[in-house]
Amino acid sequence: MSAASLLEPGRTCWRVEPADRFACIVDGADYFRHAKAAMLRARHRILLVGWDFDTRIALERGGSTLPGPNRLGAFLQWMLWQQPDLTIHLLKSNLRLLPAFDDLWYGITPVALVNRLSSWRLHFAVDGAHPTGSVHHQKILVVDDAVAFCGGIDFTAERWDTSEHRHEHRLRRVLGRDYAPRHEVAVAVDGAAARALGDLARERWHTAVGRALAPVGSGHDTWPDTLQPALRHVDVGIARTMPLHAEQREIREVETLNLTAIAAARDVIYLENQYLASRAVVEALAARLRDPAGPEVVVVLPRASESRLEQESMDGARYRMLGLLWAADEHGRLGVFWPVTDGEKPIYVHSKVLVVDGRLLRIGSSNLNNRSMGFDSECDVAVEGPPNDPDDEVSRFVIATRQRLICEHLGVSPEDFERLREAGMTFLEVVEALRGTGRTLRRFTPRTVSDEASLLAENDVMDPDHVPRSLTRSVQRFLRGLNK
């Protein structure tokens, strides 16, 4: 690690550990299939940490290609039957979908007893070890401490979709109803990087349940045969957000990495995220836009949040943040977009991606809102190339991943995109040139969001960036704001 590295343990990340293999997984169809393939190789432990789980979801749709049942709950039970030494641990952030576990425990257990509910080899717990109003938002799967998945995808309903994001898809249904196209991104790692994610997941289990899990020495390869590694023998940074709670100090590695990477950008800052509500991040982007020699900034967001409360709070904050960015765009280097299908249906962007030049790729669970910077728990992973070597293997991978993502949204091939880049056009100029009818990107404008201002935007109750000293005072300030 050089002194100029963006990944600095203790500041911008928790640890930097080598992975023998590293892969980026785009969209839920591939993620669930690769995760199932990895879990099929488990011999000792499957550990799942997530915001939500639904054991009714199908891991493969349109026909199974892998052994075992397709429903998550039935598959986990089958794995216990197949592997006599296997234990399974599921740690869930909230209680909203406890009925989805009926097929594992044949009934709803009172909340007070949930963390005591364990069979001999299958253990489920709810993680309540957090400040009031905070949630554990990390999404991690660890198989035998030998391979780990990390990203923004939960094993729950309405996450599955293919990268084609068809306007209509007969398999994009849950409980008899259709849901919108959805874009997701995650990564898989093995080696010491996977063991580090295993350490983090086991630490969360210990904090939530009060029982420690020992590391697993698997002695066998659990990397899924279905997944082709994109990088080998690469250093991987792990960045966290953790709120102040009990003996846990506040950790803001994700925010620090974001701000450090944005400050270091020279050519292109590319972001995909569910929200755009973090004032610290947006002010950092605005500073780079005002810089005459600064980078282009391209942001891909959902057209609107999913729930009314999110629309009032997160989209209301986005309205303000976009105003800051547009005011700072003195040199015409900003583009903020949402993707649509070939039938003009908005594709819901749930990915959490930051790409800076060919230097840094960060993927994980953190949103660009205040909660993800200091109030909720998050886990991101990142790889870094050298600042001035476009021929470096990691740099080529970082750029190729950015091209793959933007081309998916535009509905064009990476080759078409690269031809225009080689002709001398900037990244944003190519995006604008390739935007068209059908499946494409639509640009946010002041007119687009003119009706999204909200009194729920940027308040300590809906989107705090730290643990409030007094929740009561925060609520009182919020109510006073409503009366202004």
C-alpha positions, 0 to 999 in steps of 0.5 A: 500500500502506497502513501497515496492510496485511497484505501487507508486502514483506520481512516477510509476503510477498516481493513485491506485484505487480499482476495485470490478471486474478485468478481462483480455481480450485476442484478439479482438474477445472477446474484441469487444463482451465484449465491446458491452455487456457493452455498451448495459447496458449504460444509461447515457454516452459512452466515447471512446478515441482511436488512430483510429475508423472505424464505419464500423467494426463488433463487433461480427462475425460469427453470433450475440449473443447480441442485436442490430446492429453489425456494430459499427456506426449503433450500436451507433445510435441504442443505442441512439434510445434505451436510451433517456438519453444516450450521446456518445462521441468519441475522435480520435487521427488522421484524417486518416480514417475520411471517415469511419464516413460517416455512422454517418454524411453522408459525410466528414466534413472539418477538421476545423469543426470536433470538432464543429460537434455534434448532440444533443447526439452524439459527435465526436472530433479529439484530436489535443492538442499535440506537433508536431509529437506526437499522443494520443495513449491511448485506453479507453472505459468508460461506465457510469463511472461504467465500463472501458476497457483499453488496446492496441485495437482500434475500427477499422479495422484489429483488430478482431481475435480469440485466435486460430489465424487460418492460414486462417479465412473467418471472418478475412477480411475487405473491401473484403481482408484478413488480417494477424492473430493478437494478442491483450490484454486488461483489464476491471475494475469497481468500483473506478478504472473505475471512475478513468479511466473515469476521465482520459478520460474526462480530455482528452476530455476537453483538446481536445475540451475545453468542460468539461464533468461532472462525471456520477452517474450511480446507476446501474451495467454495467459490461458485463454478458459475462465477468467472472471477474478473480479478485475481490476487487483488487487495480489497478494502472493507469500509464500514459505517457504525453508529455510536452505541453502548461500547461501539464508537462511531465509525464513518469509514464509508463517508471518509472514503467517498469524500477522499475519492471524490477529492482525488478524481481527475476525469470521471466520477460515476455514481449509482445509488438509491438516494441522493441526500447526503449533504456532505457528499453533494457539497464535495461533488459541487466543489469538484464541479466548480473546479475548472479542471475538475472531473465530470460527474455522472449520477444514475438514480431511480426516478422516484422512491418506492414509498410515500414516506421515502418520496417525502423525505429522500426525494425531498432531500434530493430536490435540494441536493440537485439544486446545489449541484446544478448551481455548481455546474459552471462548466457543464460537466454534470449529468443526473439520470434515471433509466427506463425500459424500452416501454418507458417504465422507470427501472428502480436503481437500488445499487450503491456504486462509486467509480472514480476514474480508473482508480477506485470501484466501491460497491456495497450497502451504503446509500448516499443519504445521511443515515448511511454516513453515520447512523445506520450500519453499512459495509462496502468493499473497494478495489483500487488501481494506481492513479496514473496507469490506465494499463494496470489490470485493476484500472482496466477492470474498474473502467470496464465495470463502469462501461458495463453499468452505463451501457446496461442503462443506455441499452447499447454495447460497450463496443459502441460506447468505446468507439465514441470514447476513442473518437475523443468524446468525454464520458458525459458526451458519449452518454448524451450522444447514445441516449435515445428512444426505447431503453435508455437514460432520461435526464433529471432537470429542474422541471422534472423535480419541480414538485418534489420539495418537502418539509420532511427533507433533511431533518434529524428524525428521517435522515440523521447522520449521527446518533442524536443527543436527544431524540425528543428534541429532534422530534420537537425541532421537526414539528416546529419546522412543520409549523413554519 
